[in-house]
Amino acid sequence: MKKMLSLILCLAMARSMLTGCGGNEQTQPNPGNETNAPGDVSEGRTVVENGTYRVLYSGEVTTLNYLTTGTTNEFAIGANVIDTLLEYDNKGNLEASLATEWTYDDEAMTWTFKLREGQKWIDHTGAAVADVTAQDFVDAMKYVLTPEYASSTANLVFSVIKNAEAYYNGQAGVEGADVIDFSEVGVKAVDEYTLQYTLSKEVPYFLSMMTYVCFMPAYGPQLDTLGASFGTSADTMYYCGAYYISKFEPQVQMVMTKNVNNWDADNVFIGTIQRTYNAEAGTIGAEMAKRDEIDYTSLDSDIVDAWLNDPATKDMVSMERPSIDYNYFYLFNFNMHKLNENYTTEGMTGYSVDEKYEPENWILAVNNENFRKSIKHAISRVATIAITTGQSADPHTYVQNTITPEGFAAVNGVDYTAQDAFADIMAKDFFDAEAAKSYKDAAMAELKKEGATFPVKVLVRYNPTDSDWEKASTVLEQQLEDVLGKDYIDIIVVAGPSEGFLNKVRRSCDYMLLLSNWGADYADPETWTDPFYQPLNDDGTYGRGSRYSYMATAIMDKTAAADTVLEYFRLVDAARAITDDIAARYAAFAKAEAYLIDHALVVPYGTSVSDFVVTKLNPWEGQNAPFGVSNQRYKGQKLYKEFMSMTEYNAGATN
């Protein structure tokens, strides 16, 4: 166990912060005192001490409740206002945060954390309320494991904490399940400042999970009082992080103010994060940055080259830190059943998509392996990624043939993606027009016998707040119909809602083919199975997993892909069971992932493209880890008077 922990915690970290886009519409200069900044990258730049960092955003959060949310946009809020037991520095080193020391007992499979004494909970006015204690972690986990709150990350707790899943299912009243009291769940406050977790199995990556939202604390008395109303507004939650939310008016503005009561306030350099809502943030951000009205914006690929070639703007352009904590892939939707607000079929009839898209016909098509492979080999990922990179970056750099990105994990000096199971997958690009047409011919012959009609209608959805996604969807339509023919497939590109896209589209299964992504939650390849793997329940049904493509529907509906999906689940189960041999564990997960890709149950796409940005932050100063929420924090970063240039950015990359 200790050897495995050492190996995993020494993984190279290659991802950094993800910031929202924009600024605000005020024209006054940043408040604060200006001083010269030390350091290689920022030598000669001027720090705005305790200043206001102004950003625009176009996608509003639906909740502030970090214990229930499942979206990156909302994780970023919790990351900045709630501290975790541990955190990562800007080099990817694991450090103390709310915990000052921690030990592991192999025989009892228990982790014990000693908490930092004197850390305060504060309210939305900045007033201290109470001390942060071990019981706050216990109460927060009980909240996560209470079914009526429908936490999107509860399944992550299921996977590691003793009796967590049994308690959750017992509370839900699953037939035949024992009702377990919460005192039997593997989390307890040994004393006021000593917290203990008991694991359900050996978990070599457990410490890396401590930076994730479902292991964050919350003030127990407030949870008891508010219940489902917790985190619905700035004044319905307390804060213990680097910042607190001092103002929040949805679709107007959110203000996060420095928490001077935080234990590490000396390393919080930005005084205020001022986030202003504007539905056109992606369109107006560049001009507002040029007028120095905002401190950050991403640059649309259409204008990057012009900015870099213009003497007036070329030194304002830099990039986001390279990242591998998110990987993208095309999902096939295996579930055409209509879902309720809890994303189950209970009490629901009908289809998850409009009947004009012929969902019954799609069910036949998506369960046919040759049909899925025809699509897999007809997509030129370089062409669609090039829409985002423009002419200023090489799109080949971002293409990934696996779900687990290159550089995320290694064992014995060998990258995870270099394992034998991936040899054929990594050998060449998937795009192969002749192979695609061959799979098309085979699929048409098989599907006609099953009663399918052609062309198969394929609903492709995109989020309209992302102009590059819209363009890429149009290119995807052209690619697939040009290679495969309109006699075979009819790609129908439809914009999804700009608000609540994940809930209304992906989680509700209102799509057939969707570009989606996943971010690592902890330092192990198992984290990359979460979008696809669904655990088998005691009653023979399958858990919801992470509410992605619902592949278990094929098993429960006994469709043509049932055996294929079942075998993938079996391979994941086998890999998860290996906890004492890191090489064998990684090899087993590689075998499962290769099977997933070989059978085109999903089509790998690529890692996040490093956006060209205009920013007054130095991305190399931010916390850095390819999992959890550390890289979404402003802590440790300084606000500068000047925008960062590519020269300064490149200097940071070499330090």
MIKEZA-179966 format. One record per residue (C-alpha): residue in three letters; x, y, z. Coordinates in steps of 0.001 Angstrom, whole numbers, plus 500000, padded with zeros to 6 digits. Layout:
residues N
ALAXYZ
...
end
This chain:
residues 655
MET500000500000500000
LYS502705502486500993
LYS504717501635497857
MET501660502267495669
LEU500959505580497389
SER504509506683496791
LEU504317505801493123
ILE501035507553492506
LEU501794510684494463
CYS504988511123492467
LEU503119511317489141
ALA504071514324487061
MET501346516969487178
ALA500703518597483822
ARG497521520585484245
SER496829523996485673
MET494052526400486416
LEU490883526836484397
THR489523530356484632
GLY486165531717483536
CYS486114534139480617
GLY485744537847480747
GLY485683540852483091
ASN483159543574483897
GLU481813546658482161
GLN483206549221484579
THR485979551447483303
GLN487596552460486563
PRO491130551164487213
ASN491755548265489574
PRO491832549326493217
GLY494800548488495417
ASN498460549356495837
GLU500935548567493067
THR504359547074493743
ASN507037545396491686
ALA506638541632491434
PRO509554539291492146
GLY510249536091490232
ASP511668535017486887
VAL508445535115484883
SER507026538332486299
GLU510274540281486618
GLY509508543905485843
ARG505749543454486045
THR503694545296488649
VAL501558543550491246
VAL498242545126492181
GLU498117544256495857
ASN494726543250497212
GLY493211544304493882
THR489976543388492121
TYR490157540776489390
ARG487376541474486871
VAL485954538698484704
LEU482866538162482587
TYR480947534901482465
SER478129533712480231
GLY477130530425481855
GLU475305530923485149
VAL475614528419487967
THR472434526613489009
THR473582526100492597
LEU476323527076495022
ASN475936523720496768
TYR479345522110496269
LEU478144518923497994
THR475615518143495261
THR476829519768492056
GLY478405517834489209
THR479538520644486901
THR482964522174486440
ASN481514525673486431
GLU480086525127489910
PHE483101523199491196
ALA485133526361490557
ILE483017528305493044
GLY483340525701495809
ALA487064525399495132
ASN487616529031496069
VAL485316529344499074
ILE485857525994500811
ASP489217524583501869
THR490000520884501639
LEU492016518661503951
LEU494948518717501532
GLU495865520782498482
TYR498464520940495707
ASP501001523687495145
ASN501835525163491738
LYS504372522383491111
GLY501897519589491819
ASN503175518726495299
LEU500646517538497879
GLU500531519849500903
ALA498680520379504154
SER495588522556504187
LEU492844522078506778
ALA494720518959507882
THR498174519400509352
GLU499154515707509502
TRP497744512356508409
THR498500508672508988
TYR497337505361507566
ASP496668502109509430
ASP497075499193507005
GLU495298496620509152
ALA492270498767509946
MET492307500469506524
THR491815503822508222
TRP493157507262507409
THR493382509655510359
PHE493708513409509837
LYS494636515974512474
LEU492848519236511722
ARG494179522746511942
GLU492721524365515037
GLY491221527848514964
GLN490028527890511338
LYS486681529714511254
TRP483464529353509351
ILE482354532797508176
ASP479094534032506699
HIS478511536120503549
THR479397539304505449
GLY482785537957506510
ALA481740537562510154
ALA483115534527512005
VAL480454531973512986
ALA482173528904514453
ASP485320526775514314
VAL485810524208511558
THR485855520816513295
ALA486040517152512384
GLN482275516841512802
ASP481815519234509870
PHE483402516666507549
VAL481193513941508982
ASP478023516009508599
ALA478948516989505056
MET479437513368504041
LYS476082512421505575
TYR474533515139503414
VAL476259513772500291
LEU474954510296501141
THR471355511422501687
PRO469461510389498520
GLU466920513212498625
TYR469734515705497937
ALA470809513753494817
SER474516514533495076
SER476227514120491726
THR479428512938493406
ALA477958510462495907
ASN479068507552493727
LEU482684508597494259
VAL482199508184498002
PHE480507504823497380
SER483680503568495725
VAL485982504050498713
ILE484234504598502064
LYS483035501637504123
ASN479233501159504068
ALA478678504425502159
GLU476780502815499294
ALA474837500477501581
TYR473730503440503687
TYR472685505411500613
ASN470697502517499172
GLY469143501676502528
GLN467904505218502895
ALA466528505013499381
GLY464512501953500339
VAL465974499546497796
GLU464167496238498169
GLY466187493666500070
ALA468850496131501235
ASP469716496402504905
VAL469065499783506429
ILE472424500822507838
ASP472728503532510435
PHE475068506364509488
SER477248505576512501
GLU478331502454510574
VAL479592504497507613
GLY483380504837507534
VAL483682508440508647
LYS483818509715512214
ALA485059512513514419
VAL487431510870516879
ASP487535514159518759
GLU486978517814517903
TYR490010518029515640
THR490644514421514636
LEU488883512976511589
GLN488995509333510540
TYR487950507575507328
THR487590503805507126
LEU487961502420503618
SER485895499683502009
LYS489028498390500242
GLU492645499356499740
VAL492596502671497865
PRO496077503629496663
TYR494924507044495446
PHE492849508078498483
LEU494889511156499462
SER494419512666496002
MET490645512401496489
MET490818514790499427
THR490947517741497019
TYR487520516904495581
VAL484128518431496437
CYS482483515382498036
PHE485173515380500756
MET484749519059501586
PRO483363520100504976
ALA480142521992505714
TYR478815523450508952
GLY476576520719510350
PRO473996522856512197
GLN473429524839509013
LEU472937521671506955
ASP470379520434509474
THR468487523717509351
LEU468520524324505598
GLY468487520839504103
ALA467890521110500352
SER468033524927500608
PHE471732524828501518
GLY473810526678498935
THR470911528265497083
SER472197531783497746
ALA475201533546499253
ASP473562533694502689
THR472556530017502795
MET476053528665503270
TYR479167529377505324
TYR482717529606504050
CYS486170528469505182
GLY488248528932502037
ALA490409531679500594
TYR487293533669499647
TYR483655534034500598
ILE480726535034498405
SER479809538528499512
LYS477326539152496720
PHE475440536948494290
GLU472639538070492022
PRO472063535411489317
GLN472629536639485764
VAL473967539910487143
GLN477078539501489283
MET478951537368491784
VAL481572538870494073
MET484058536747496006
THR485935538616498735
LYS489188537584500410
ASN488660535723503666
VAL491030537409506102
ASN490154534723508661
ASN491577531975506471
TRP494551530118507946
ASP496635530885504835
ALA495378534401504077
ASP498965535622503586
ASN499096533540500388
VAL495858534975499015
PHE496981537983497005
ILE493870539035495065
GLY491428540951497229
THR488239540531495220
ILE487030538336492380
GLN484347540293490564
ARG482398538078488131
THR479885539909485935
TYR477300538063483894
ASN476972538820480198
ALA475412536398477742
GLU477729537821475049
ALA480916537458477084
GLY482646535412474405
THR481885538029471781
ILE482627541290473599
GLY485463540126475862
ALA488335540861473484
GLU487397544490472912
MET486765545045476617
ALA490214543653477406
LYS491727545943474797
ARG490093548884476590
ASP491434547554479917
GLU487901547147481280
ILE488430543509482217
ASP491398541445483375
TYR490791538206481494
THR489214536906478333
SER489789533975476066
LEU490397534856472423
ASP488258533345469720
SER490362531366467247
ASP489210533715464474
ILE491136536681465920
VAL494218535127467553
ASP496457535548464533
ALA495389539155464044
TRP496138539988467688
LEU499546538314467563
ASN500464540240464425
ASP499253543624465659
PRO501957545618467540
ALA499250547139469723
THR498000543774471004
LYS500712541159470472
ASP502142541597473995
MET498673541209475518
VAL498316537606474283
SER499392534504476208
MET497954531037476784
GLU496366528939479467
ARG498666526471481157
PRO498741523113479260
SER496229520732480734
ILE495435517048480931
ASP492866517000483713
TYR490107517059481088
ASN489776514771478115
TYR487078514886475432
PHE485243512110473609
TYR482186511482471469
LEU479402509787473382
PHE476849507478471830
ASN473573507643473742
PHE472397504116474575
ASN469351505313476507
MET466270506565474669
HIS464038506228477750
LYS462620509447479159
LEU464117510303482546
ASN462639512086485549
GLU464258514896487536
ASN466394512313489367
TYR467586510942486012
THR465832507591486432
THR462991506084484398
GLU460719505622487403
GLY457218506858486576
MET458242507983483085
THR457051506900479658
GLY458118507942476194
TYR461475508863474730
SER464298511116475869
VAL464424512767472426
ASP461653514094470230
GLU460005511327468195
LYS460792513224464973
TYR464378511990465414
GLU463159508358465225
PRO464509507075468553
GLU463454503464467890
ASN465577503457464758
TRP468505504940466702
ILE468264502168469297
LEU468855499604466556
ALA471716501618465064
VAL473645502507468215
ASN473599498912469403
ASN475209497782466153
GLU478996497716466477
ASN479660498209462779
PHE477475501315462810
ARG479447502780465722
LYS482745501904464035
SER481646503567460811
ILE481213506820462702
LYS484456506363464643
HIS486501506079461441
ALA484667508842459558
ILE485569511606462033
SER488658513697461342
ARG489444514946464830
VAL492329517080463581
ALA489897519053461400
THR487446519745464237
ILE490140520542466816
ALA491735522934464296
ILE488660525135464628
THR489705525878468208
THR493471526069467676
GLY493301528230464541
GLN496548528747462660
SER498536529587465779
ALA498801526052467195
ASP499103522512465872
PRO495819520587466337
HIS497675517250466202
THR499124518145469616
TYR495722517766471256
VAL494395514596469590
GLN494142511642471978
ASN493482508019471001
THR492695507027474576
ILE490315508230477271
THR493073508411479879
PRO495334511143478452
GLU499019510679477809
GLY501083511970480717
PHE498419511399483376
ALA499960508290484930
ALA503052506113484647
VAL504474503003486269
ASN508127501953486239
GLY508858504933484027
VAL506391503841481334
ASP503405506016480467
TYR500014504398481031
THR499089504819477350
ALA502232502919476282
GLN500911499656477727
ASP500636496654475417
ALA496828496807475388
PHE496996500166473592
ALA499566499182470939
ASP497140499063468002
ILE495048501959469269
MET498050504279469532
ALA499530503189466200
LYS497595505575463931
ASP494786508074463661
PHE491267506656463682
PHE490229508605460578
ASP490075506160457671
ALA487450506811455002
GLU487795503391453368
ALA487431501563456693
ALA484431503755457545
LYS482705502822454293
SER483447499144454874
TYR481838499290458312
LYS478921501205456765
ASP478261498411454268
ALA478344495783457007
ALA476095497859459284
MET473503498497456569
ALA473260494795455757
GLU472839493861459428
LEU470481496674460345
LYS468158496151457383
LYS467588492603458608
GLU466564494062461978
GLY464090496446460366
ALA466119499669460546
THR465498502403458012
PHE467963504736456309
PRO469267507335456572
VAL469632506996460332
LYS468846510301461992
VAL471552511365464449
LEU470797514240466822
VAL473998516161467642
ARG473725518833470340
TYR476094521655471287
ASN476180524461473837
PRO475536527761472019
THR477693529722474479
ASP480735528090472845
SER481121529400469289
ASP483912526935468494
TRP481691524023469539
GLU478999525223467155
LYS481484525448464285
ALA482989522051465112
SER479509520490465097
THR478905521839461607
VAL482235520447460419
LEU481373517098462053
GLU478105517004460110
GLN479938517643456848
GLN482588515020457614
LEU480205512217458475
GLU477781512854455628
ASP480570513308453066
VAL482396510119454056
LEU479402507886454802
GLY476802509366452480
LYS473424510915453126
ASP471806507657452127
TYR473204506161455346
ILE473197508912457918
ASP471461512255458523
ILE473348514389461056
ILE470993516910462654
VAL472859519629464561
VAL470725521402467172
ALA471733524008469731
GLY471080523074473341
PRO470054525564476006
SER472737527984477141
GLU471642527532480762
GLY471710524086482390
PHE473071522376479282
LEU474400519325481119
ASN471157518664482989
LYS468884519323480051
VAL470933517563477379
ARG473540515060478515
ARG472037513911481814
SER468539513842480338
CYS469766511889477298
ASP468400514452474857
TYR471012513662472211
MET472284510781470103
LEU475896511800469495
LEU477557514327471784
LEU481032515751472275
SER481545515454476009
ASN484389515495478490
TRP485528514141481811
GLY487908515530484394
ALA489990513333486652
ASP488866513208490292
TYR491922511452491717
ALA495334510063490767
ASP494485506681489261
PRO493276505374485855
GLU490065504215487530
THR488861507815487507
TRP488623507680483702
THR486124504802483823
ASP483531506870485684
PRO481684508258482630
PHE481089504759481270
TYR481141502193484058
GLN477901501543485960
PRO478044499334489069
LEU475718496361489476
ASN473236496776492329
ASP472109493989494653
ASP468709493881492951
GLY470201493218489519
THR469851496766488209
TYR472756499018487358
GLY473735502212489141
ARG473511505505487319
GLY477265505876487147
SER478167509454486326
ARG475108509980484110
TYR476859509888480769
SER475994507427477974
TYR474027504984480171
MET475582501953478472
ALA473972499611481010
THR470679500285479220
ALA471901497854476573
ILE472182495122479211
MET468845495847480877
ASP467003496124477534
LYS468858493074476171
THR469861494833472972
ALA472582493779470536
ALA475345495553472485
ALA474447493910475808
ASP477263491351475851
THR479827493925474747
VAL478870496380477478
LEU478722493627480071
GLU482233492483479181
TYR483545496020479568
PHE481971496242483029
ARG483548492890483954
LEU486976494085482848
VAL486627497238484965
ASP485524495167487962
ALA488621493005487581
ALA490900496038487440
ARG489269497716490444
ALA489876494577492503
ILE493676494838492108
THR495021497052494896
ASP498384495541495836
ASP500238495582492500
ILE500323498934490684
ALA501682497474487422
ALA499013494779487303
ARG496329497312488201
TYR497308499672485399
ALA497562496812482907
ALA494061495661483819
PHE492585499143483435
ALA494379499511480098
LYS492811496248478929
ALA489342497494479892
GLU489869500869478241
ALA491232499327475060
TYR488155497097474902
LEU485886500153475292
ILE487622501910472384
ASP488085498867470120
HIS484351498176470240
ALA483559501846469604
LEU481442502212472709
VAL482993505682472797
VAL485234507631470412
PRO488233509375472049
TYR488730512960470884
GLY491449514964472639
THR492628516994475586
SER491574520557476315
VAL493070522979473837
SER495130525578475641
ASP493210528740474868
PHE494921531877473763
VAL493971534405476403
VAL494373537968477525
THR495087537852481254
LYS496658539795484090
LEU497319536588486011
ASN500365534366485744
PRO499012530825485165
TRP502228529236486418
GLU501541530601489923
GLY498252528701490271
GLN497771525407492079
ASN498352522472489744
ALA496988518924489693
PRO495291516874486943
PHE492421515947489276
GLY490285517477492009
VAL489619521216492190
SER492996522664493176
ASN493701524048489705
GLN490496526089489750
ARG491667528203492672
TYR492880531779492665
LYS494889531235495829
GLY498602531787495237
GLN498080533873492125
LYS498859537570491897
LEU497017540200489911
TYR499339542246487724
LYS498840545691486255
GLU500025544520482826
PHE498667541731480660
MET500924538718480312
SER502839538268477049
MET503810535079475222
THR507447535787476091
GLU506608535770479792
TYR504352532752479365
ASN507077530755477622
ALA509568531733480310
GLY507213530306482918
ALA506947527056480991
THR510680526460481348
ASN510889527242485093
end
